[in-house]
Amino acid sequence: MDNNIKLQKKNPKLSANIISQLTFVWMIKLCYNSVKESLKVNDLYENLAGDKSEKLCDTLEACWDNEVRFAKQKATKPSLFRAIRKAFFLRYTFLGIILFFQTVIIRPIQPVLLSIFIGLFSESQENRNEDEIVKDMYIYGGSIVAISFVLLFFEHNMNFRLSQTGMRIRIACCSLVYRK
């Protein structure tokens, strides 16, 4: 690819609202264009500010320089892993908290609701009003579907954010190697 080509299109994620970002609707136009014909360089968007190699490399380089200084003081080898961990700790911590919330709080609710929903079909419910049972079936069935959608949004966004963070780490490492 020619390095002199400047991408003209502004990234639509910058102007996308929160719903559009959660559902990836901001990417529909690019996906539609790729179905019609092969993508060309002019179809691509500018990088986000957080994906710029200069910024990412500056952050990692500062952490690496601190790691080298620390290693000299302790007479040990500097660790690239520790430098990466310091540079991207907040991002991974935030993603870890969300993943913990999804795994420990939201996901266990689904089988509990499912067991209650299945229990509504048992013979022990015969003494209850049929309309009340049907109403409960709709509530618990709808809740199971709603939690499935919530988990869907969590998982797809987590995969996207983790891939994005991994990409940023690769960019920072490659830029750091290129600078050295």
URMOSUL-V562387 format. One record per residue. N is the residue number from 0. RES is the residue in one letter. NEAR is the number of other C-alpha atoms within 12 Angstrom. Layout:
# URMOSUL-V562387
n:N res:RES near:NEAR
n:N res:RES near:NEAR
This chain:
# URMOSUL-V562387
n:0 res:M near:7
n:1 res:D near:7
n:2 res:N near:7
n:3 res:N near:7
n:4 res:I near:12
n:5 res:K near:16
n:6 res:L near:18
n:7 res:Q near:13
n:8 res:K near:17
n:9 res:K near:19
n:10 res:N near:21
n:11 res:P near:22
n:12 res:K near:26
n:13 res:L near:19
n:14 res:S near:15
n:15 res:A near:18
n:16 res:N near:14
n:17 res:I near:13
n:18 res:I near:14
n:19 res:S near:18
n:20 res:Q near:21
n:21 res:L near:23
n:22 res:T near:22
n:23 res:F near:21
n:24 res:V near:19
n:25 res:W near:23
n:26 res:M near:23
n:27 res:I near:17
n:28 res:K near:19
n:29 res:L near:25
n:30 res:C near:17
n:31 res:Y near:15
n:32 res:N near:16
n:33 res:S near:16
n:34 res:V near:11
n:35 res:K near:11
n:36 res:E near:11
n:37 res:S near:14
n:38 res:L near:16
n:39 res:K near:15
n:40 res:V near:19
n:41 res:N near:16
n:42 res:D near:22
n:43 res:L near:23
n:44 res:Y near:22
n:45 res:E near:21
n:46 res:N near:19
n:47 res:L near:20
n:48 res:A near:15
n:49 res:G near:22
n:50 res:D near:22
n:51 res:K near:20
n:52 res:S near:27
n:53 res:E near:21
n:54 res:K near:22
n:55 res:L near:30
n:56 res:C near:32
n:57 res:D near:23
n:58 res:T near:29
n:59 res:L near:35
n:60 res:E near:30
n:61 res:A near:21
n:62 res:C near:29
n:63 res:W near:30
n:64 res:D near:25
n:65 res:N near:22
n:66 res:E near:27
n:67 res:V near:21
n:68 res:R near:18
n:69 res:F near:18
n:70 res:A near:18
n:71 res:K near:14
n:72 res:Q near:12
n:73 res:K near:11
n:74 res:A near:11
n:75 res:T near:12
n:76 res:K near:16
n:77 res:P near:21
n:78 res:S near:20
n:79 res:L near:25
n:80 res:F near:18
n:81 res:R near:21
n:82 res:A near:29
n:83 res:I near:35
n:84 res:R near:22
n:85 res:K near:24
n:86 res:A near:31
n:87 res:F near:28
n:88 res:F near:20
n:89 res:L near:14
n:90 res:R near:24
n:91 res:Y near:25
n:92 res:T near:17
n:93 res:F near:17
n:94 res:L near:25
n:95 res:G near:19
n:96 res:I near:17
n:97 res:I near:24
n:98 res:L near:25
n:99 res:F near:19
n:100 res:F near:20
n:101 res:Q near:26
n:102 res:T near:19
n:103 res:V near:15
n:104 res:I near:18
n:105 res:I near:27
n:106 res:R near:25
n:107 res:P near:19
n:108 res:I near:24
n:109 res:Q near:27
n:110 res:P near:20
n:111 res:V near:19
n:112 res:L near:27
n:113 res:L near:24
n:114 res:S near:18
n:115 res:I near:23
n:116 res:F near:26
n:117 res:I near:20
n:118 res:G near:19
n:119 res:L near:27
n:120 res:F near:18
n:121 res:S near:14
n:122 res:E near:11
n:123 res:S near:11
n:124 res:Q near:20
n:125 res:E near:14
n:126 res:N near:12
n:127 res:R near:16
n:128 res:N near:12
n:129 res:E near:14
n:130 res:D near:13
n:131 res:E near:15
n:132 res:I near:25
n:133 res:V near:18
n:134 res:K near:16
n:135 res:D near:23
n:136 res:M near:24
n:137 res:Y near:19
n:138 res:I near:19
n:139 res:Y near:26
n:140 res:G near:26
n:141 res:G near:19
n:142 res:S near:23
n:143 res:I near:27
n:144 res:V near:20
n:145 res:A near:20
n:146 res:I near:26
n:147 res:S near:23
n:148 res:F near:19
n:149 res:V near:24
n:150 res:L near:27
n:151 res:L near:19
n:152 res:F near:25
n:153 res:F near:27
n:154 res:E near:26
n:155 res:H near:20
n:156 res:N near:24
n:157 res:M near:28
n:158 res:N near:19
n:159 res:F near:19
n:160 res:R near:24
n:161 res:L near:24
n:162 res:S near:17
n:163 res:Q near:21
n:164 res:T near:28
n:165 res:G near:22
n:166 res:M near:20
n:167 res:R near:32
n:168 res:I near:36
n:169 res:R near:22
n:170 res:I near:26
n:171 res:A near:34
n:172 res:C near:30
n:173 res:C near:19
n:174 res:S near:23
n:175 res:L near:27
n:176 res:V near:16
n:177 res:Y near:13
n:178 res:R near:14
n:179 res:K near:11
